[in-house]
């Protein structure tokens, strides 16, 4: 831990489970965004849950799309 340089190296102990941090990050971003943008707090938590789900689904769809491009389409391209 003494030789760890933040922002230049992955955090020790968390780097194997970095993908699990998407869920709390999406919830916290949704909470902050909804707090600033909503006029009243009626329906606050359902809108936070809906926005969090949209963020997670968007990230998963980007992952699947890029994985298809990298693993299927790129190997079929000619090498010149």
mmCIF file of the N, C-alpha and C atoms, coordinates in Angstrom:
data_MODEL
# 
_entry.id   MODEL 
# 
loop_
_atom_site.group_PDB 
_atom_site.id 
_atom_site.type_symbol 
_atom_site.label_atom_id 
_atom_site.label_alt_id 
_atom_site.label_comp_id 
_atom_site.label_asym_id 
_atom_site.label_entity_id 
_atom_site.label_seq_id 
_atom_site.pdbx_PDB_ins_code 
_atom_site.Cartn_x 
_atom_site.Cartn_y 
_atom_site.Cartn_z 
_atom_site.occupancy 
_atom_site.B_iso_or_equiv 
_atom_site.pdbx_formal_charge 
_atom_site.auth_seq_id 
_atom_site.auth_comp_id 
_atom_site.auth_asym_id 
_atom_site.auth_atom_id 
_atom_site.pdbx_PDB_model_num 
ATOM 1   N N  . UNK A 1 1  ? 0.809   -1.186  0.000   1.00 0.00 ? 1  UNK A N  1 
ATOM 2   C CA . UNK A 1 1  ? 0.000   0.000   0.000   1.00 0.00 ? 1  UNK A CA 1 
ATOM 3   C C  . UNK A 1 1  ? 0.866   1.269   0.000   1.00 0.00 ? 1  UNK A C  1 
ATOM 4   N N  . UNK A 1 2  ? 2.082   1.178   0.489   1.00 0.00 ? 2  UNK A N  1 
ATOM 5   C CA . UNK A 1 2  ? 2.939   2.349   0.509   1.00 0.00 ? 2  UNK A CA 1 
ATOM 6   C C  . UNK A 1 2  ? 3.383   2.778   -0.886  1.00 0.00 ? 2  UNK A C  1 
ATOM 7   N N  . UNK A 1 3  ? 3.498   1.814   -1.790  1.00 0.00 ? 3  UNK A N  1 
ATOM 8   C CA . UNK A 1 3  ? 3.987   2.137   -3.126  1.00 0.00 ? 3  UNK A CA 1 
ATOM 9   C C  . UNK A 1 3  ? 2.863   2.464   -4.107  1.00 0.00 ? 3  UNK A C  1 
ATOM 10  N N  . UNK A 1 4  ? 1.616   2.486   -3.633  1.00 0.00 ? 4  UNK A N  1 
ATOM 11  C CA . UNK A 1 4  ? 0.479   2.756   -4.502  1.00 0.00 ? 4  UNK A CA 1 
ATOM 12  C C  . UNK A 1 4  ? 0.406   4.235   -4.840  1.00 0.00 ? 4  UNK A C  1 
ATOM 13  N N  . UNK A 1 5  ? 0.287   4.542   -6.129  1.00 0.00 ? 5  UNK A N  1 
ATOM 14  C CA . UNK A 1 5  ? 0.190   5.924   -6.594  1.00 0.00 ? 5  UNK A CA 1 
ATOM 15  C C  . UNK A 1 5  ? -1.242  6.153   -7.075  1.00 0.00 ? 5  UNK A C  1 
ATOM 16  N N  . UNK A 1 6  ? -2.054  6.923   -6.341  1.00 0.00 ? 6  UNK A N  1 
ATOM 17  C CA . UNK A 1 6  ? -3.444  7.145   -6.755  1.00 0.00 ? 6  UNK A CA 1 
ATOM 18  C C  . UNK A 1 6  ? -3.518  7.821   -8.117  1.00 0.00 ? 6  UNK A C  1 
ATOM 19  N N  . UNK A 1 7  ? -4.567  7.521   -8.879  1.00 0.00 ? 7  UNK A N  1 
ATOM 20  C CA . UNK A 1 7  ? -4.853  8.045   -10.208 1.00 0.00 ? 7  UNK A CA 1 
ATOM 21  C C  . UNK A 1 7  ? -3.903  7.529   -11.279 1.00 0.00 ? 7  UNK A C  1 
ATOM 22  N N  . UNK A 1 8  ? -2.858  6.818   -10.919 1.00 0.00 ? 8  UNK A N  1 
ATOM 23  C CA . UNK A 1 8  ? -1.958  6.247   -11.910 1.00 0.00 ? 8  UNK A CA 1 
ATOM 24  C C  . UNK A 1 8  ? -1.973  4.724   -11.896 1.00 0.00 ? 8  UNK A C  1 
ATOM 25  N N  . UNK A 1 9  ? -2.342  4.128   -10.774 1.00 0.00 ? 9  UNK A N  1 
ATOM 26  C CA . UNK A 1 9  ? -2.401  2.678   -10.637 1.00 0.00 ? 9  UNK A CA 1 
ATOM 27  C C  . UNK A 1 9  ? -3.769  2.285   -10.092 1.00 0.00 ? 9  UNK A C  1 
ATOM 28  N N  . UNK A 1 10 ? -4.248  1.083   -10.432 1.00 0.00 ? 10 UNK A N  1 
ATOM 29  C CA . UNK A 1 10 ? -5.512  0.626   -9.861  1.00 0.00 ? 10 UNK A CA 1 
ATOM 30  C C  . UNK A 1 10 ? -5.398  0.487   -8.341  1.00 0.00 ? 10 UNK A C  1 
ATOM 31  N N  . UNK A 1 11 ? -6.495  0.728   -7.651  1.00 0.00 ? 11 UNK A N  1 
ATOM 32  C CA . UNK A 1 11 ? -6.499  0.603   -6.195  1.00 0.00 ? 11 UNK A CA 1 
ATOM 33  C C  . UNK A 1 11 ? -6.321  -0.860  -5.805  1.00 0.00 ? 11 UNK A C  1 
ATOM 34  N N  . UNK A 1 12 ? -5.433  -1.142  -4.879  1.00 0.00 ? 12 UNK A N  1 
ATOM 35  C CA . UNK A 1 12 ? -5.219  -2.532  -4.471  1.00 0.00 ? 12 UNK A CA 1 
ATOM 36  C C  . UNK A 1 12 ? -6.444  -3.064  -3.728  1.00 0.00 ? 12 UNK A C  1 
ATOM 37  N N  . UNK A 1 13 ? -6.814  -4.289  -4.040  1.00 0.00 ? 13 UNK A N  1 
ATOM 38  C CA . UNK A 1 13 ? -7.943  -4.917  -3.371  1.00 0.00 ? 13 UNK A CA 1 
ATOM 39  C C  . UNK A 1 13 ? -9.279  -4.673  -4.049  1.00 0.00 ? 13 UNK A C  1 
ATOM 40  N N  . UNK A 1 14 ? -9.426  -3.601  -4.795  1.00 0.00 ? 14 UNK A N  1 
ATOM 41  C CA . UNK A 1 14 ? -10.695 -3.291  -5.448  1.00 0.00 ? 14 UNK A CA 1 
ATOM 42  C C  . UNK A 1 14 ? -10.628 -3.542  -6.940  1.00 0.00 ? 14 UNK A C  1 
ATOM 43  N N  . UNK A 1 15 ? -9.441  -3.671  -7.476  1.00 0.00 ? 15 UNK A N  1 
ATOM 44  C CA . UNK A 1 15 ? -9.296  -3.758  -8.925  1.00 0.00 ? 15 UNK A CA 1 
ATOM 45  C C  . UNK A 1 15 ? -9.932  -5.021  -9.506  1.00 0.00 ? 15 UNK A C  1 
ATOM 46  N N  . UNK A 1 16 ? -10.085 -6.069  -8.721  1.00 0.00 ? 16 UNK A N  1 
ATOM 47  C CA . UNK A 1 16 ? -10.722 -7.281  -9.228  1.00 0.00 ? 16 UNK A CA 1 
ATOM 48  C C  . UNK A 1 16 ? -12.236 -7.128  -9.303  1.00 0.00 ? 16 UNK A C  1 
ATOM 49  N N  . UNK A 1 17 ? -12.790 -6.214  -8.511  1.00 0.00 ? 17 UNK A N  1 
ATOM 50  C CA . UNK A 1 17 ? -14.237 -6.041  -8.447  1.00 0.00 ? 17 UNK A CA 1 
ATOM 51  C C  . UNK A 1 17 ? -14.658 -4.640  -8.866  1.00 0.00 ? 17 UNK A C  1 
ATOM 52  N N  . UNK A 1 18 ? -13.961 -4.019  -9.802  1.00 0.00 ? 18 UNK A N  1 
ATOM 53  C CA . UNK A 1 18 ? -14.258 -2.654  -10.206 1.00 0.00 ? 18 UNK A CA 1 
ATOM 54  C C  . UNK A 1 18 ? -15.636 -2.526  -10.816 1.00 0.00 ? 18 UNK A C  1 
ATOM 55  N N  . UNK A 1 19 ? -16.105 -3.563  -11.492 1.00 0.00 ? 19 UNK A N  1 
ATOM 56  C CA . UNK A 1 19 ? -17.407 -3.519  -12.154 1.00 0.00 ? 19 UNK A CA 1 
ATOM 57  C C  . UNK A 1 19 ? -18.548 -3.398  -11.151 1.00 0.00 ? 19 UNK A C  1 
ATOM 58  N N  . UNK A 1 20 ? -18.361 -3.862  -9.921  1.00 0.00 ? 20 UNK A N  1 
ATOM 59  C CA . UNK A 1 20 ? -19.424 -3.792  -8.914  1.00 0.00 ? 20 UNK A CA 1 
ATOM 60  C C  . UNK A 1 20 ? -19.634 -2.355  -8.422  1.00 0.00 ? 20 UNK A C  1 
ATOM 61  N N  . UNK A 1 21 ? -18.680 -1.476  -8.679  1.00 0.00 ? 21 UNK A N  1 
ATOM 62  C CA . UNK A 1 21 ? -18.822 -0.088  -8.256  1.00 0.00 ? 21 UNK A CA 1 
ATOM 63  C C  . UNK A 1 21 ? -19.753 0.703   -9.168  1.00 0.00 ? 21 UNK A C  1 
ATOM 64  N N  . UNK A 1 22 ? -20.177 0.118   -10.288 1.00 0.00 ? 22 UNK A N  1 
ATOM 65  C CA . UNK A 1 22 ? -21.108 0.799   -11.189 1.00 0.00 ? 22 UNK A CA 1 
ATOM 66  C C  . UNK A 1 22 ? -22.449 1.019   -10.496 1.00 0.00 ? 22 UNK A C  1 
ATOM 67  N N  . UNK A 1 23 ? -22.883 0.057   -9.688  1.00 0.00 ? 23 UNK A N  1 
ATOM 68  C CA . UNK A 1 23 ? -24.193 0.150   -9.052  1.00 0.00 ? 23 UNK A CA 1 
ATOM 69  C C  . UNK A 1 23 ? -24.275 1.279   -8.025  1.00 0.00 ? 23 UNK A C  1 
ATOM 70  N N  . UNK A 1 24 ? -23.378 1.353   -7.035  1.00 0.00 ? 24 UNK A N  1 
ATOM 71  C CA . UNK A 1 24 ? -23.485 2.494   -6.110  1.00 0.00 ? 24 UNK A CA 1 
ATOM 72  C C  . UNK A 1 24 ? -23.205 3.827   -6.786  1.00 0.00 ? 24 UNK A C  1 
ATOM 73  N N  . UNK A 1 25 ? -22.311 3.849   -7.756  1.00 0.00 ? 25 UNK A N  1 
ATOM 74  C CA . UNK A 1 25 ? -22.028 5.097   -8.454  1.00 0.00 ? 25 UNK A CA 1 
ATOM 75  C C  . UNK A 1 25 ? -23.261 5.590   -9.198  1.00 0.00 ? 25 UNK A C  1 
ATOM 76  N N  . UNK A 1 26 ? -23.971 4.697   -9.861  1.00 0.00 ? 26 UNK A N  1 
ATOM 77  C CA . UNK A 1 26 ? -25.177 5.110   -10.580 1.00 0.00 ? 26 UNK A CA 1 
ATOM 78  C C  . UNK A 1 26 ? -26.263 5.585   -9.622  1.00 0.00 ? 26 UNK A C  1 
ATOM 79  N N  . UNK A 1 27 ? -26.378 4.959   -8.456  1.00 0.00 ? 27 UNK A N  1 
ATOM 80  C CA . UNK A 1 27 ? -27.377 5.396   -7.473  1.00 0.00 ? 27 UNK A CA 1 
ATOM 81  C C  . UNK A 1 27 ? -27.021 6.779   -6.939  1.00 0.00 ? 27 UNK A C  1 
ATOM 82  N N  . UNK A 1 28 ? -25.767 7.014   -6.612  1.00 0.00 ? 28 UNK A N  1 
ATOM 83  C CA . UNK A 1 28 ? -25.368 8.318   -6.068  1.00 0.00 ? 28 UNK A CA 1 
ATOM 84  C C  . UNK A 1 28 ? -25.491 9.431   -7.108  1.00 0.00 ? 28 UNK A C  1 
ATOM 85  N N  . UNK A 1 29 ? -25.142 9.147   -8.349  1.00 0.00 ? 29 UNK A N  1 
ATOM 86  C CA . UNK A 1 29 ? -25.303 10.146  -9.408  1.00 0.00 ? 29 UNK A CA 1 
ATOM 87  C C  . UNK A 1 29 ? -26.784 10.445  -9.616  1.00 0.00 ? 29 UNK A C  1 
ATOM 88  N N  . UNK A 1 30 ? -27.611 9.418   -9.602  1.00 0.00 ? 30 UNK A N  1 
ATOM 89  C CA . UNK A 1 30 ? -29.048 9.610   -9.771  1.00 0.00 ? 30 UNK A CA 1 
ATOM 90  C C  . UNK A 1 30 ? -29.643 10.403  -8.623  1.00 0.00 ? 30 UNK A C  1 
ATOM 91  N N  . UNK A 1 31 ? -29.202 10.121  -7.402  1.00 0.00 ? 31 UNK A N  1 
ATOM 92  C CA . UNK A 1 31 ? -29.696 10.868  -6.249  1.00 0.00 ? 31 UNK A CA 1 
ATOM 93  C C  . UNK A 1 31 ? -29.340 12.344  -6.354  1.00 0.00 ? 31 UNK A C  1 
ATOM 94  N N  . UNK A 1 32 ? -28.120 12.638  -6.725  1.00 0.00 ? 32 UNK A N  1 
ATOM 95  C CA . UNK A 1 32 ? -27.696 14.033  -6.836  1.00 0.00 ? 32 UNK A CA 1 
ATOM 96  C C  . UNK A 1 32 ? -28.440 14.732  -7.972  1.00 0.00 ? 32 UNK A C  1 
ATOM 97  N N  . UNK A 1 33 ? -28.567 14.075  -9.112  1.00 0.00 ? 33 UNK A N  1 
ATOM 98  C CA . UNK A 1 33 ? -29.230 14.693  -10.263 1.00 0.00 ? 33 UNK A CA 1 
ATOM 99  C C  . UNK A 1 33 ? -30.706 14.943  -9.972  1.00 0.00 ? 33 UNK A C  1 
ATOM 100 N N  . UNK A 1 34 ? -31.386 13.956  -9.398  1.00 0.00 ? 34 UNK A N  1 
ATOM 101 C CA . UNK A 1 34 ? -32.803 14.103  -9.102  1.00 0.00 ? 34 UNK A CA 1 
ATOM 102 C C  . UNK A 1 34 ? -33.041 15.153  -8.018  1.00 0.00 ? 34 UNK A C  1 
ATOM 103 N N  . UNK A 1 35 ? -32.136 15.267  -7.050  1.00 0.00 ? 35 UNK A N  1 
ATOM 104 C CA . UNK A 1 35 ? -32.292 16.271  -6.005  1.00 0.00 ? 35 UNK A CA 1 
ATOM 105 C C  . UNK A 1 35 ? -32.233 17.677  -6.584  1.00 0.00 ? 35 UNK A C  1 
ATOM 106 N N  . UNK A 1 36 ? -31.347 17.892  -7.531  1.00 0.00 ? 36 UNK A N  1 
ATOM 107 C CA . UNK A 1 36 ? -31.197 19.211  -8.124  1.00 0.00 ? 36 UNK A CA 1 
ATOM 108 C C  . UNK A 1 36 ? -32.319 19.505  -9.116  1.00 0.00 ? 36 UNK A C  1 
ATOM 109 N N  . UNK A 1 37 ? -32.753 18.516  -9.875  1.00 0.00 ? 37 UNK A N  1 
ATOM 110 C CA . UNK A 1 37 ? -33.667 18.754  -10.987 1.00 0.00 ? 37 UNK A CA 1 
ATOM 111 C C  . UNK A 1 37 ? -35.150 18.665  -10.628 1.00 0.00 ? 37 UNK A C  1 
ATOM 112 N N  . UNK A 1 38 ? -35.519 17.967  -9.558  1.00 0.00 ? 38 UNK A N  1 
ATOM 113 C CA . UNK A 1 38 ? -36.930 17.805  -9.252  1.00 0.00 ? 38 UNK A CA 1 
ATOM 114 C C  . UNK A 1 38 ? -37.468 18.992  -8.472  1.00 0.00 ? 38 UNK A C  1 
ATOM 115 N N  . UNK A 1 39 ? -38.684 19.414  -8.806  1.00 0.00 ? 39 UNK A N  1 
ATOM 116 C CA . UNK A 1 39 ? -39.281 20.568  -8.139  1.00 0.00 ? 39 UNK A CA 1 
ATOM 117 C C  . UNK A 1 39 ? -39.713 20.234  -6.711  1.00 0.00 ? 39 UNK A C  1 
ATOM 118 N N  . UNK A 1 40 ? -40.332 19.061  -6.525  1.00 0.00 ? 40 UNK A N  1 
ATOM 119 C CA . UNK A 1 40 ? -40.712 18.604  -5.187  1.00 0.00 ? 40 UNK A CA 1 
ATOM 120 C C  . UNK A 1 40 ? -40.249 17.161  -5.022  1.00 0.00 ? 40 UNK A C  1 
ATOM 121 N N  . UNK A 1 41 ? -40.328 16.663  -3.805  1.00 0.00 ? 41 UNK A N  1 
ATOM 122 C CA . UNK A 1 41 ? -39.787 15.334  -3.532  1.00 0.00 ? 41 UNK A CA 1 
ATOM 123 C C  . UNK A 1 41 ? -40.824 14.220  -3.664  1.00 0.00 ? 41 UNK A C  1 
ATOM 124 N N  . UNK A 1 42 ? -41.983 14.532  -4.218  1.00 0.00 ? 42 UNK A N  1 
ATOM 125 C CA . UNK A 1 42 ? -42.975 13.485  -4.486  1.00 0.00 ? 42 UNK A CA 1 
ATOM 126 C C  . UNK A 1 42 ? -42.478 12.629  -5.641  1.00 0.00 ? 42 UNK A C  1 
ATOM 127 N N  . UNK A 1 43 ? -42.366 11.346  -5.411  1.00 0.00 ? 43 UNK A N  1 
ATOM 128 C CA . UNK A 1 43 ? -41.870 10.443  -6.443  1.00 0.00 ? 43 UNK A CA 1 
ATOM 129 C C  . UNK A 1 43 ? -40.368 10.480  -6.613  1.00 0.00 ? 43 UNK A C  1 
ATOM 130 N N  . UNK A 1 44 ? -39.659 10.937  -5.581  1.00 0.00 ? 44 UNK A N  1 
ATOM 131 C CA . UNK A 1 44 ? -38.197 11.059  -5.671  1.00 0.00 ? 44 UNK A CA 1 
ATOM 132 C C  . UNK A 1 44 ? -37.535 9.689   -5.815  1.00 0.00 ? 44 UNK A C  1 
ATOM 133 N N  . UNK A 1 45 ? -37.843 8.762   -4.907  1.00 0.00 ? 45 UNK A N  1 
ATOM 134 C CA . UNK A 1 45 ? -37.159 7.465   -4.934  1.00 0.00 ? 45 UNK A CA 1 
ATOM 135 C C  . UNK A 1 45 ? -37.490 6.626   -6.164  1.00 0.00 ? 45 UNK A C  1 
ATOM 136 N N  . UNK A 1 46 ? -38.753 6.612   -6.638  1.00 0.00 ? 46 UNK A N  1 
ATOM 137 C CA . UNK A 1 46 ? -38.985 5.890   -7.906  1.00 0.00 ? 46 UNK A CA 1 
ATOM 138 C C  . UNK A 1 46 ? -38.215 6.482   -9.083  1.00 0.00 ? 46 UNK A C  1 
ATOM 139 N N  . UNK A 1 47 ? -38.097 7.809   -9.115  1.00 0.00 ? 47 UNK A N  1 
ATOM 140 C CA . UNK A 1 47 ? -37.345 8.411   -10.222 1.00 0.00 ? 47 UNK A CA 1 
ATOM 141 C C  . UNK A 1 47 ? -35.850 8.128   -10.087 1.00 0.00 ? 47 UNK A C  1 
ATOM 142 N N  . UNK A 1 48 ? -35.336 8.056   -8.845  1.00 0.00 ? 48 UNK A N  1 
ATOM 143 C CA . UNK A 1 48 ? -33.932 7.685   -8.641  1.00 0.00 ? 48 UNK A CA 1 
ATOM 144 C C  . UNK A 1 48 ? -33.707 6.241   -9.082  1.00 0.00 ? 48 UNK A C  1 
ATOM 145 N N  . UNK A 1 49 ? -34.620 5.352   -8.728  1.00 0.00 ? 49 UNK A N  1 
ATOM 146 C CA . UNK A 1 49 ? -34.486 3.949   -9.128  1.00 0.00 ? 49 UNK A CA 1 
ATOM 147 C C  . UNK A 1 49 ? -34.548 3.798   -10.642 1.00 0.00 ? 49 UNK A C  1 
ATOM 148 N N  . UNK A 1 50 ? -35.467 4.542   -11.276 1.00 0.00 ? 50 UNK A N  1 
ATOM 149 C CA . UNK A 1 50 ? -35.598 4.469   -12.735 1.00 0.00 ? 50 UNK A CA 1 
ATOM 150 C C  . UNK A 1 50 ? -34.338 4.995   -13.422 1.00 0.00 ? 50 UNK A C  1 
ATOM 151 N N  . UNK A 1 51 ? -33.804 6.108   -12.943 1.00 0.00 ? 51 UNK A N  1 
ATOM 152 C CA . UNK A 1 51 ? -32.599 6.670   -13.553 1.00 0.00 ? 51 UNK A CA 1 
ATOM 153 C C  . UNK A 1 51 ? -31.383 5.772   -13.316 1.00 0.00 ? 51 UNK A C  1 
ATOM 154 N N  . UNK A 1 52 ? -31.287 5.174   -12.133 1.00 0.00 ? 52 UNK A N  1 
ATOM 155 C CA . UNK A 1 52 ? -30.189 4.241   -11.853 1.00 0.00 ? 52 UNK A CA 1 
ATOM 156 C C  . UNK A 1 52 ? -30.256 3.042   -12.781 1.00 0.00 ? 52 UNK A C  1 
ATOM 157 N N  . UNK A 1 53 ? -31.455 2.520   -12.984 1.00 0.00 ? 53 UNK A N  1 
ATOM 158 C CA . UNK A 1 53 ? -31.615 1.384   -13.894 1.00 0.00 ? 53 UNK A CA 1 
ATOM 159 C C  . UNK A 1 53 ? -31.243 1.775   -15.320 1.00 0.00 ? 53 UNK A C  1 
ATOM 160 N N  . UNK A 1 54 ? -31.609 2.993   -15.736 1.00 0.00 ? 54 UNK A N  1 
ATOM 161 C CA . UNK A 1 54 ? -31.249 3.450   -17.075 1.00 0.00 ? 54 UNK A CA 1 
ATOM 162 C C  . UNK A 1 54 ? -29.736 3.562   -17.234 1.00 0.00 ? 54 UNK A C  1 
ATOM 163 N N  . UNK A 1 55 ? -29.054 4.042   -16.209 1.00 0.00 ? 55 UNK A N  1 
ATOM 164 C CA . UNK A 1 55 ? -27.598 4.158   -16.276 1.00 0.00 ? 55 UNK A CA 1 
ATOM 165 C C  . UNK A 1 55 ? -26.954 2.781   -16.386 1.00 0.00 ? 55 UNK A C  1 
ATOM 166 N N  . UNK A 1 56 ? -27.398 1.837   -15.541 1.00 0.00 ? 56 UNK A N  1 
ATOM 167 C CA . UNK A 1 56 ? -26.816 0.494   -15.543 1.00 0.00 ? 56 UNK A CA 1 
ATOM 168 C C  . UNK A 1 56 ? -27.100 -0.212  -16.866 1.00 0.00 ? 56 UNK A C  1 
ATOM 169 N N  . UNK A 1 57 ? -28.328 -0.102  -17.369 1.00 0.00 ? 57 UNK A N  1 
ATOM 170 C CA . UNK A 1 57 ? -28.664 -0.737  -18.650 1.00 0.00 ? 57 UNK A CA 1 
ATOM 171 C C  . UNK A 1 57 ? -27.863 -0.100  -19.787 1.00 0.00 ? 57 UNK A C  1 
ATOM 172 N N  . UNK A 1 58 ? -27.684 1.210   -19.736 1.00 0.00 ? 58 UNK A N  1 
ATOM 173 C CA . UNK A 1 58 ? -26.871 1.876   -20.753 1.00 0.00 ? 58 UNK A CA 1 
ATOM 174 C C  . UNK A 1 58 ? -25.427 1.417   -20.732 1.00 0.00 ? 58 UNK A C  1 
ATOM 175 N N  . UNK A 1 59 ? -24.861 1.290   -19.539 1.00 0.00 ? 59 UNK A N  1 
ATOM 176 C CA . UNK A 1 59 ? -23.477 0.810   -19.429 1.00 0.00 ? 59 UNK A CA 1 
ATOM 177 C C  . UNK A 1 59 ? -23.355 -0.632  -19.924 1.00 0.00 ? 59 UNK A C  1 
ATOM 178 N N  . UNK A 1 60 ? -24.326 -1.469  -19.584 1.00 0.00 ? 60 UNK A N  1 
ATOM 179 C CA . UNK A 1 60 ? -24.296 -2.860  -20.044 1.00 0.00 ? 60 UNK A CA 1 
ATOM 180 C C  . UNK A 1 60 ? -24.441 -2.947  -21.564 1.00 0.00 ? 60 UNK A C  1 
ATOM 181 N N  . UNK A 1 61 ? -25.306 -2.111  -22.138 1.00 0.00 ? 61 UNK A N  1 
ATOM 182 C CA . UNK A 1 61 ? -25.458 -2.150  -23.591 1.00 0.00 ? 61 UNK A CA 1 
ATOM 183 C C  . UNK A 1 61 ? -24.204 -1.639  -24.296 1.00 0.00 ? 61 UNK A C  1 
ATOM 184 N N  . UNK A 1 62 ? -23.543 -0.632  -23.734 1.00 0.00 ? 62 UNK A N  1 
ATOM 185 C CA . UNK A 1 62 ? -22.266 -0.187  -24.297 1.00 0.00 ? 62 UNK A CA 1 
ATOM 186 C C  . UNK A 1 62 ? -21.220 -1.291  -24.218 1.00 0.00 ? 62 UNK A C  1 
ATOM 187 N N  . UNK A 1 63 ? -21.185 -2.009  -23.108 1.00 0.00 ? 63 UNK A N  1 
ATOM 188 C CA . UNK A 1 63 ? -20.247 -3.126  -22.953 1.00 0.00 ? 63 UNK A CA 1 
ATOM 189 C C  . UNK A 1 63 ? -20.506 -4.201  -23.997 1.00 0.00 ? 63 UNK A C  1 
ATOM 190 N N  . UNK A 1 64 ? -21.762 -4.582  -24.171 1.00 0.00 ? 64 UNK A N  1 
ATOM 191 C CA . UNK A 1 64 ? -22.091 -5.631  -25.138 1.00 0.00 ? 64 UNK A CA 1 
ATOM 192 C C  . UNK A 1 64 ? -21.771 -5.170  -26.556 1.00 0.00 ? 64 UNK A C  1 
ATOM 193 N N  . UNK A 1 65 ? -22.112 -3.928  -26.873 1.00 0.00 ? 65 UNK A N  1 
ATOM 194 C CA . UNK A 1 65 ? -21.828 -3.416  -28.211 1.00 0.00 ? 65 UNK A CA 1 
ATOM 195 C C  . UNK A 1 65 ? -20.341 -3.371  -28.515 1.00 0.00 ? 65 UNK A C  1 
ATOM 196 N N  . UNK A 1 66 ? -19.557 -2.879  -27.571 1.00 0.00 ? 66 UNK A N  1 
ATOM 197 C CA . UNK A 1 66 ? -18.108 -2.833  -27.790 1.00 0.00 ? 66 UNK A CA 1 
ATOM 198 C C  . UNK A 1 66 ? -17.488 -4.223  -27.821 1.00 0.00 ? 66 UNK A C  1 
ATOM 199 N N  . UNK A 1 67 ? -18.012 -5.146  -27.006 1.00 0.00 ? 67 UNK A N  1 
ATOM 200 C CA . UNK A 1 67 ? -17.499 -6.515  -27.025 1.00 0.00 ? 67 UNK A CA 1 
ATOM 201 C C  . UNK A 1 67 ? -17.765 -7.176  -28.368 1.00 0.00 ? 67 UNK A C  1 
ATOM 202 N N  . UNK A 1 68 ? -18.941 -6.918  -28.934 1.00 0.00 ? 68 UNK A N  1 
ATOM 203 C CA . UNK A 1 68 ? -19.254 -7.480  -30.259 1.00 0.00 ? 68 UNK A CA 1 
ATOM 204 C C  . UNK A 1 68 ? -18.330 -6.888  -31.314 1.00 0.00 ? 68 UNK A C  1 
ATOM 205 N N  . UNK A 1 69 ? -18.102 -5.591  -31.246 1.00 0.00 ? 69 UNK A N  1 
ATOM 206 C CA . UNK A 1 69 ? -17.206 -4.955  -32.223 1.00 0.00 ? 69 UNK A CA 1 
ATOM 207 C C  . UNK A 1 69 ? -15.802 -5.521  -32.109 1.00 0.00 ? 69 UNK A C  1 
ATOM 208 N N  . UNK A 1 70 ? -15.295 -5.650  -30.886 1.00 0.00 ? 70 UNK A N  1 
ATOM 209 C CA . UNK A 1 70 ? -13.908 -6.079  -30.690 1.00 0.00 ? 70 UNK A CA 1 
ATOM 210 C C  . UNK A 1 70 ? -13.714 -7.564  -30.966 1.00 0.00 ? 70 UNK A C  1 
ATOM 211 N N  . UNK A 1 71 ? -14.657 -8.401  -30.553 1.00 0.00 ? 71 UNK A N  1 
ATOM 212 C CA . UNK A 1 71 ? -14.456 -9.847  -30.664 1.00 0.00 ? 71 UNK A CA 1 
ATOM 213 C C  . UNK A 1 71 ? -14.989 -10.453 -31.964 1.00 0.00 ? 71 UNK A C  1 
ATOM 214 N N  . UNK A 1 72 ? -15.942 -9.782  -32.614 1.00 0.00 ? 72 UNK A N  1 
ATOM 215 C CA . UNK A 1 72 ? -16.539 -10.361 -33.819 1.00 0.00 ? 72 UNK A CA 1 
ATOM 216 C C  . UNK A 1 72 ? -16.148 -9.575  -35.070 1.00 0.00 ? 72 UNK A C  1 
ATOM 217 N N  . UNK A 1 73 ? -16.339 -8.280  -35.058 1.00 0.00 ? 73 UNK A N  1 
ATOM 218 C CA . UNK A 1 73 ? -16.156 -7.479  -36.266 1.00 0.00 ? 73 UNK A CA 1 
ATOM 219 C C  . UNK A 1 73 ? -14.681 -7.197  -36.550 1.00 0.00 ? 73 UNK A C  1 
ATOM 220 N N  . UNK A 1 74 ? -13.924 -6.834  -35.529 1.00 0.00 ? 74 UNK A N  1 
ATOM 221 C CA . UNK A 1 74 ? -12.514 -6.504  -35.748 1.00 0.00 ? 74 UNK A CA 1 
ATOM 222 C C  . UNK A 1 74 ? -11.697 -7.667  -36.303 1.00 0.00 ? 74 UNK A C  1 
ATOM 223 N N  . UNK A 1 75 ? -11.864 -8.912  -35.854 1.00 0.00 ? 75 UNK A N  1 
ATOM 224 C CA . UNK A 1 75 ? -11.083 -9.996  -36.456 1.00 0.00 ? 75 UNK A CA 1 
ATOM 225 C C  . UNK A 1 75 ? -11.418 -10.261 -37.927 1.00 0.00 ? 75 UNK A C  1 
ATOM 226 N N  . UNK A 1 76 ? -12.591 -9.837  -38.376 1.00 0.00 ? 76 UNK A N  1 
ATOM 227 C CA . UNK A 1 76 ? -12.979 -10.052 -39.771 1.00 0.00 ? 76 UNK A CA 1 
ATOM 228 C C  . UNK A 1 76 ? -12.409 -8.995  -40.701 1.00 0.00 ? 76 UNK A C  1 
ATOM 229 N N  . UNK A 1 77 ? -11.890 -7.915  -40.181 1.00 0.00 ? 77 UNK A N  1 
ATOM 230 C CA . UNK A 1 77 ? -11.358 -6.835  -41.007 1.00 0.00 ? 77 UNK A CA 1 
ATOM 231 C C  . UNK A 1 77 ? -10.012 -7.233  -41.591 1.00 0.00 ? 77 UNK A C  1 
ATOM 232 N N  . UNK A 1 78 ? -9.743  -6.778  -42.828 1.00 0.00 ? 78 UNK A N  1 
ATOM 233 C CA . UNK A 1 78 ? -8.460  -7.139  -43.444 1.00 0.00 ? 78 UNK A CA 1 
ATOM 234 C C  . UNK A 1 78 ? -7.294  -6.395  -42.772 1.00 0.00 ? 78 UNK A C  1 
ATOM 235 N N  . UNK A 1 79 ? -6.153  -7.060  -42.780 1.00 0.00 ? 79 UNK A N  1 
ATOM 236 C CA . UNK A 1 79 ? -4.954  -6.466  -42.207 1.00 0.00 ? 79 UNK A CA 1 
ATOM 237 C C  . UNK A 1 79 ? -4.066  -6.025  -43.367 1.00 0.00 ? 79 UNK A C  1 
ATOM 238 N N  . UNK A 1 80 ? -3.982  -4.750  -43.603 1.00 0.00 ? 80 UNK A N  1 
ATOM 239 C CA . UNK A 1 80 ? -3.137  -4.246  -44.702 1.00 0.00 ? 80 UNK A CA 1 
ATOM 240 C C  . UNK A 1 80 ? -2.069  -3.346  -44.199 1.00 0.00 ? 80 UNK A C  1 
# 
